[in-house]
Amino acid sequence: MKSKPAKRVNPLTMPRVGFVSLGCPKALVDSERILTQLRAEGYAISPDYEGADLVVVNTCGFIDAAVGESLDAIGEALAENGRVIVTGCLGAKGDIVKQTHPQVLAVTGPHALDEVMQSVHAHLPKPHDPYTDLVPPAGIKLTPRHYAYLKIAEGCNHRCTFCIIPSMRGDLVSRGIGEVLQEAENLVKSGVKELLVISQDTSAYGVDVKYRAGFWQGRPVKTRMTELARALGELGVWVRLHYVYPYPHVDEIIPLMAEGKILPYLDVPFQHASSRILKLMKRPASAENNLARIENWRAICADITLRSTFIVGFPGETEREFEELLDFLRAAQRR
Protein backbone atom coordinates (compact mmCIF):
# COMPACT_ATOMS: atom_id res chain seq x y z
CA MET A 1 0.00 0.00 0.00
CA LYS A 2 1.35 3.41 -0.94
CA SER A 3 1.13 6.05 1.76
CA LYS A 4 0.62 9.72 1.12
CA PRO A 5 3.71 11.94 1.20
CA ALA A 6 4.61 13.42 4.58
CA LYS A 7 2.87 16.67 5.34
CA ARG A 8 4.66 19.91 6.02
CA VAL A 9 3.84 21.11 9.54
CA ASN A 10 3.29 24.84 9.85
CA PRO A 11 5.17 25.94 13.00
CA LEU A 12 2.88 28.95 13.35
CA THR A 13 -0.29 26.90 13.77
CA MET A 14 -1.41 24.48 16.46
CA PRO A 15 -0.29 20.94 15.52
CA ARG A 16 -3.22 18.59 15.02
CA VAL A 17 -3.35 14.89 15.89
CA GLY A 18 -5.93 12.45 14.58
CA PHE A 19 -6.89 9.50 16.78
CA VAL A 20 -8.37 6.06 16.15
CA SER A 21 -9.34 4.03 19.25
CA LEU A 22 -10.08 0.30 18.98
CA GLY A 23 -10.55 -2.49 21.50
CA CYS A 24 -11.96 -2.98 24.99
CA PRO A 25 -12.80 -0.46 27.75
CA LYS A 26 -9.24 -0.80 29.13
CA ALA A 27 -7.88 0.31 25.77
CA LEU A 28 -10.43 3.13 25.71
CA VAL A 29 -9.06 4.44 29.01
CA ASP A 30 -5.54 4.34 27.53
CA SER A 31 -6.86 6.41 24.60
CA GLU A 32 -8.44 8.91 26.98
CA ARG A 33 -5.14 9.39 28.81
CA ILE A 34 -3.19 9.92 25.60
CA LEU A 35 -5.77 12.42 24.35
CA THR A 36 -5.71 14.22 27.69
CA GLN A 37 -1.92 14.53 27.57
CA LEU A 38 -2.02 15.73 23.96
CA ARG A 39 -4.49 18.48 24.85
CA ALA A 40 -2.54 19.39 27.99
CA GLU A 41 0.55 19.96 25.84
CA GLY A 42 -1.24 22.17 23.34
CA TYR A 43 -2.03 19.74 20.53
CA ALA A 44 -5.40 20.01 18.80
CA ILE A 45 -7.38 16.83 18.11
CA SER A 46 -8.41 16.49 14.46
CA PRO A 47 -11.77 14.86 13.68
CA ASP A 48 -10.53 13.60 10.30
CA TYR A 49 -7.41 12.36 8.56
CA GLU A 50 -7.13 15.32 6.19
CA GLY A 51 -6.85 17.89 8.95
CA ALA A 52 -4.31 15.94 11.00
CA ASP A 53 -0.53 16.37 10.97
CA LEU A 54 -0.23 12.77 12.13
CA VAL A 55 -2.53 9.99 13.37
CA VAL A 56 -2.31 7.77 16.46
CA VAL A 57 -4.02 4.36 16.18
CA ASN A 58 -4.69 2.51 19.46
CA THR A 59 -5.05 -1.13 18.44
CA CYS A 60 -6.53 -4.38 19.73
CA GLY A 61 -4.83 -7.75 19.28
CA PHE A 62 -6.96 -10.07 21.42
CA ILE A 63 -8.47 -12.28 18.71
CA ASP A 64 -7.78 -12.75 14.99
CA ALA A 65 -10.72 -10.56 13.94
CA ALA A 66 -9.44 -7.73 16.14
CA VAL A 67 -5.94 -8.10 14.67
CA GLY A 68 -7.39 -7.81 11.17
CA GLU A 69 -9.49 -4.78 12.11
CA SER A 70 -6.47 -3.08 13.67
CA LEU A 71 -4.22 -3.74 10.66
CA ASP A 72 -6.95 -2.42 8.36
CA ALA A 73 -7.31 0.74 10.47
CA ILE A 74 -3.56 1.33 10.32
CA GLY A 75 -3.59 0.84 6.55
CA GLU A 76 -6.48 3.28 6.14
CA ALA A 77 -4.72 5.91 8.26
CA LEU A 78 -1.54 5.49 6.20
CA ALA A 79 -3.46 5.80 2.94
CA GLU A 80 -5.41 8.86 4.07
CA ASN A 81 -2.73 10.67 6.06
CA GLY A 82 0.67 9.02 5.67
CA ARG A 83 2.03 9.72 9.17
CA VAL A 84 0.92 7.10 11.71
CA ILE A 85 1.97 6.11 15.23
CA VAL A 86 0.67 2.74 16.47
CA THR A 87 0.06 1.81 20.10
CA GLY A 88 -2.00 -0.78 22.02
CA CYS A 89 -2.17 -4.55 22.34
CA LEU A 90 -1.28 -5.32 18.72
CA GLY A 91 2.01 -3.51 19.27
CA ALA A 92 2.89 -6.12 21.88
CA LYS A 93 2.53 -9.01 19.42
CA GLY A 94 6.04 -9.00 17.97
CA ASP A 95 6.74 -7.30 14.66
CA ILE A 96 3.36 -7.92 13.03
CA VAL A 97 2.67 -4.18 12.61
CA LYS A 98 6.09 -3.36 11.12
CA GLN A 99 5.96 -6.39 8.84
CA THR A 100 2.52 -5.45 7.53
CA HIS A 101 2.94 -1.67 7.50
CA PRO A 102 6.66 -0.77 7.49
CA GLN A 103 5.80 2.90 6.83
CA VAL A 104 4.47 3.56 10.36
CA LEU A 105 6.48 6.11 12.34
CA ALA A 106 6.57 4.17 15.63
CA VAL A 107 5.01 1.19 17.40
CA THR A 108 4.43 0.77 21.15
CA GLY A 109 2.53 -1.73 23.30
CA PRO A 110 -0.47 -1.10 25.59
CA HIS A 111 -0.63 1.43 28.46
CA ALA A 112 2.41 3.24 27.01
CA LEU A 113 1.53 6.91 27.49
CA ASP A 114 5.13 8.07 27.87
CA GLU A 115 6.35 6.15 24.81
CA VAL A 116 3.48 7.42 22.67
CA MET A 117 4.13 11.01 23.69
CA GLN A 118 7.86 10.62 22.99
CA SER A 119 7.01 9.44 19.47
CA VAL A 120 4.59 12.33 18.95
CA HIS A 121 7.24 14.80 20.14
CA ALA A 122 9.80 13.28 17.78
CA HIS A 123 7.59 13.57 14.70
CA LEU A 124 5.39 16.55 15.62
CA PRO A 125 7.14 18.85 18.14
CA LYS A 126 4.79 20.34 20.67
CA PRO A 127 4.17 24.10 20.49
CA HIS A 128 5.61 26.47 23.01
CA ASP A 129 2.80 27.91 25.14
CA PRO A 130 3.70 30.44 27.84
CA TYR A 131 0.28 29.98 29.47
CA THR A 132 -1.23 27.05 31.34
CA ASP A 133 -3.36 24.93 29.02
CA LEU A 134 -6.96 24.65 30.08
CA VAL A 135 -7.81 20.94 30.33
CA PRO A 136 -10.81 19.70 32.37
CA PRO A 137 -9.78 17.96 35.62
CA ALA A 138 -11.45 14.77 34.38
CA GLY A 139 -9.41 14.84 31.17
CA ILE A 140 -10.69 14.15 27.67
CA LYS A 141 -13.31 11.38 27.65
CA LEU A 142 -14.54 9.28 24.73
CA THR A 143 -17.66 8.03 26.51
CA PRO A 144 -20.98 9.92 26.65
CA ARG A 145 -21.15 12.56 29.38
CA HIS A 146 -23.23 10.46 31.79
CA TYR A 147 -20.80 7.56 32.35
CA ALA A 148 -17.07 6.85 32.40
CA TYR A 149 -14.76 3.87 32.82
CA LEU A 150 -12.52 3.91 35.89
CA LYS A 151 -9.50 1.66 35.34
CA ILE A 152 -8.00 0.63 38.68
CA ALA A 153 -5.24 -1.75 37.56
CA GLU A 154 -3.38 -3.08 34.56
CA GLY A 155 -2.28 -6.62 33.76
CA CYS A 156 -3.08 -9.97 35.40
CA ASN A 157 -1.17 -12.51 37.55
CA HIS A 158 -3.12 -15.50 36.25
CA ARG A 159 -2.10 -17.61 33.30
CA CYS A 160 -5.39 -19.02 32.06
CA THR A 161 -4.64 -21.33 29.16
CA PHE A 162 -7.09 -19.62 26.80
CA CYS A 163 -6.03 -16.03 27.47
CA ILE A 164 -3.31 -13.92 25.84
CA ILE A 165 -3.79 -10.82 28.00
CA PRO A 166 -0.84 -11.36 30.42
CA SER A 167 1.60 -11.70 27.53
CA MET A 168 0.37 -8.38 26.13
CA ARG A 169 -0.32 -6.38 29.28
CA GLY A 170 1.97 -8.04 31.82
CA ASP A 171 1.42 -8.86 35.49
CA LEU A 172 -0.96 -7.03 37.79
CA VAL A 173 -0.03 -3.40 38.51
CA SER A 174 -2.54 -1.65 40.77
CA ARG A 175 -3.01 2.10 40.60
CA GLY A 176 -2.69 4.01 43.85
CA ILE A 177 -6.08 4.20 45.54
CA GLY A 178 -5.70 7.93 46.23
CA GLU A 179 -5.13 8.56 42.51
CA VAL A 180 -8.10 6.36 41.56
CA LEU A 181 -10.48 8.03 44.01
CA GLN A 182 -9.35 11.51 42.99
CA GLU A 183 -10.00 10.63 39.34
CA ALA A 184 -13.44 9.31 40.30
CA GLU A 185 -14.21 12.49 42.23
CA ASN A 186 -13.13 14.65 39.27
CA LEU A 187 -15.35 12.62 36.95
CA VAL A 188 -18.36 13.06 39.22
CA LYS A 189 -17.74 16.81 39.45
CA SER A 190 -17.65 16.95 35.65
CA GLY A 191 -21.17 15.48 35.45
CA VAL A 192 -20.58 11.71 35.28
CA LYS A 193 -23.49 9.78 36.79
CA GLU A 194 -22.16 6.22 36.51
CA LEU A 195 -18.65 4.87 37.14
CA LEU A 196 -17.78 1.51 35.57
CA VAL A 197 -14.85 0.02 37.49
CA ILE A 198 -12.62 -2.03 35.19
CA SER A 199 -9.33 -3.93 35.13
CA GLN A 200 -8.22 -7.38 34.03
CA ASP A 201 -8.88 -8.79 37.52
CA THR A 202 -10.77 -6.34 39.73
CA SER A 203 -10.90 -8.77 42.69
CA ALA A 204 -7.08 -8.78 42.85
CA TYR A 205 -6.80 -5.01 43.17
CA GLY A 206 -3.98 -4.20 45.60
CA VAL A 207 -2.49 -7.71 45.81
CA ASP A 208 0.74 -6.53 44.18
CA VAL A 209 1.22 -3.73 46.74
CA LYS A 210 0.09 -5.88 49.71
CA TYR A 211 -3.05 -3.74 50.11
CA ARG A 212 -1.01 -0.82 51.40
CA ALA A 213 -2.94 2.27 52.41
CA GLY A 214 -3.16 5.43 50.36
CA PHE A 215 -4.82 8.73 51.24
CA TRP A 216 -8.01 10.33 49.98
CA GLN A 217 -9.64 13.42 51.44
CA GLY A 218 -7.07 13.36 54.24
CA ARG A 219 -7.82 9.84 55.47
CA PRO A 220 -6.09 6.49 54.85
CA VAL A 221 -7.80 3.97 52.56
CA LYS A 222 -6.52 0.45 51.85
CA THR A 223 -5.70 -0.42 48.24
CA ARG A 224 -8.30 -3.18 48.14
CA MET A 225 -11.54 -3.82 46.25
CA THR A 226 -13.84 -3.66 49.29
CA GLU A 227 -12.44 -0.38 50.56
CA LEU A 228 -12.44 1.06 47.05
CA ALA A 229 -16.10 0.15 46.50
CA ARG A 230 -17.05 1.60 49.88
CA ALA A 231 -15.29 4.90 49.12
CA LEU A 232 -16.78 5.12 45.62
CA GLY A 233 -20.20 4.57 47.18
CA GLU A 234 -19.78 7.89 48.99
CA LEU A 235 -19.73 9.86 45.73
CA GLY A 236 -23.48 9.67 45.16
CA VAL A 237 -23.39 8.08 41.69
CA TRP A 238 -23.92 4.60 40.29
CA VAL A 239 -20.91 2.34 40.74
CA ARG A 240 -20.77 -0.85 38.66
CA LEU A 241 -18.04 -3.50 39.11
CA HIS A 242 -16.70 -5.41 36.11
CA TYR A 243 -14.33 -8.40 35.68
CA VAL A 244 -14.71 -9.62 39.27
CA TYR A 245 -13.19 -13.08 39.80
CA PRO A 246 -15.24 -15.19 42.29
CA TYR A 247 -12.79 -15.03 45.19
CA PRO A 248 -14.15 -15.45 48.76
CA HIS A 249 -13.60 -11.78 49.66
CA VAL A 250 -16.09 -10.76 46.95
CA ASP A 251 -18.71 -11.67 49.58
CA GLU A 252 -17.75 -8.47 51.40
CA ILE A 253 -19.07 -6.37 48.50
CA ILE A 254 -22.63 -7.73 48.57
CA PRO A 255 -23.76 -5.92 51.78
CA LEU A 256 -22.71 -2.62 50.14
CA MET A 257 -25.16 -3.45 47.35
CA ALA A 258 -27.93 -4.29 49.81
CA GLU A 259 -27.34 -0.92 51.50
CA GLY A 260 -27.58 0.93 48.19
CA LYS A 261 -23.94 2.07 48.28
CA ILE A 262 -23.10 0.54 44.89
CA LEU A 263 -25.24 -1.02 42.15
CA PRO A 264 -26.43 -4.60 42.81
CA TYR A 265 -24.53 -5.83 39.77
CA LEU A 266 -21.48 -8.03 39.30
CA ASP A 267 -19.69 -9.03 36.12
CA VAL A 268 -18.14 -12.39 37.09
CA PRO A 269 -16.40 -14.44 34.34
CA PHE A 270 -17.19 -17.96 35.63
CA GLN A 271 -16.14 -19.50 32.26
CA HIS A 272 -17.35 -23.03 33.10
CA ALA A 273 -18.92 -25.27 35.77
CA SER A 274 -16.87 -28.45 35.38
CA SER A 275 -14.02 -28.63 37.87
CA ARG A 276 -11.95 -30.64 35.38
CA ILE A 277 -12.39 -28.09 32.59
CA LEU A 278 -11.70 -25.21 34.96
CA LYS A 279 -8.45 -26.88 36.00
CA LEU A 280 -7.51 -27.38 32.34
CA MET A 281 -8.22 -23.68 31.86
CA LYS A 282 -6.02 -22.94 34.92
CA ARG A 283 -8.79 -20.79 36.29
CA PRO A 284 -8.52 -19.42 39.84
CA ALA A 285 -11.23 -20.53 42.24
CA SER A 286 -11.78 -23.69 40.19
CA ALA A 287 -12.76 -25.65 43.29
CA GLU A 288 -15.22 -23.08 44.63
CA ASN A 289 -18.90 -23.96 44.99
CA ASN A 290 -20.18 -21.06 42.92
CA LEU A 291 -23.84 -22.07 43.14
CA ALA A 292 -23.70 -21.88 46.93
CA ARG A 293 -21.99 -18.52 46.66
CA ILE A 294 -24.65 -17.16 44.30
CA GLU A 295 -27.36 -18.38 46.67
CA ASN A 296 -25.65 -16.61 49.57
CA TRP A 297 -25.30 -13.38 47.55
CA ARG A 298 -29.01 -13.38 46.72
CA ALA A 299 -29.89 -14.04 50.35
CA ILE A 300 -28.02 -10.83 51.26
CA CYS A 301 -29.12 -8.78 48.23
CA ALA A 302 -32.17 -10.18 46.47
CA ASP A 303 -31.92 -7.66 43.62
CA ILE A 304 -28.38 -8.58 42.58
CA THR A 305 -27.85 -9.03 38.84
CA LEU A 306 -25.03 -11.29 37.65
CA ARG A 307 -23.44 -11.04 34.23
CA SER A 308 -20.97 -13.68 33.16
CA THR A 309 -19.10 -15.24 30.24
CA PHE A 310 -18.64 -18.94 29.49
CA ILE A 311 -16.47 -20.92 27.10
CA VAL A 312 -17.95 -23.96 25.37
CA GLY A 313 -16.05 -26.36 23.16
CA PHE A 314 -12.86 -26.01 25.19
CA PRO A 315 -10.32 -28.65 24.05
CA GLY A 316 -11.15 -31.91 25.80
CA GLU A 317 -14.64 -30.89 26.92
CA THR A 318 -17.05 -33.84 26.84
CA GLU A 319 -20.78 -33.83 26.19
CA ARG A 320 -21.33 -34.62 29.87
CA GLU A 321 -19.28 -31.59 30.93
CA PHE A 322 -21.19 -29.39 28.50
CA GLU A 323 -24.43 -30.60 30.08
CA GLU A 324 -22.93 -29.87 33.49
CA LEU A 325 -22.44 -26.27 32.39
CA LEU A 326 -26.05 -26.05 31.17
CA ASP A 327 -27.26 -27.47 34.50
CA PHE A 328 -25.19 -24.83 36.31
CA LEU A 329 -26.77 -22.04 34.26
CA ARG A 330 -30.28 -23.30 34.93
CA ALA A 331 -29.62 -23.67 38.65
CA ALA A 332 -27.95 -20.26 38.89
CA GLN A 333 -30.97 -18.57 37.31
CA ARG A 334 -33.34 -20.24 39.78
CA ARG A 335 -31.43 -19.29 42.90
PyMOL commands that set and color helices and strands:
alter all, ss='L'
color gray80, all
select helices_A, chain A and resi 25-40+64-80+89-92+96-100+113-123+165-169+177-189+202-204+207-209+225-235+248-258+275-281+290-300+319-334
alter helices_A, ss='H'
color red, helices_A
select strands_A, chain A and resi 16-21+44-46+54-59+84-88+106-107+147-151+153-154+173-174+194-198+213-216+219-222+238-241+265-267+305-307
alter strands_A, ss='S'
color yellow, strands_A
deselect
rebuild
show_as cartoon
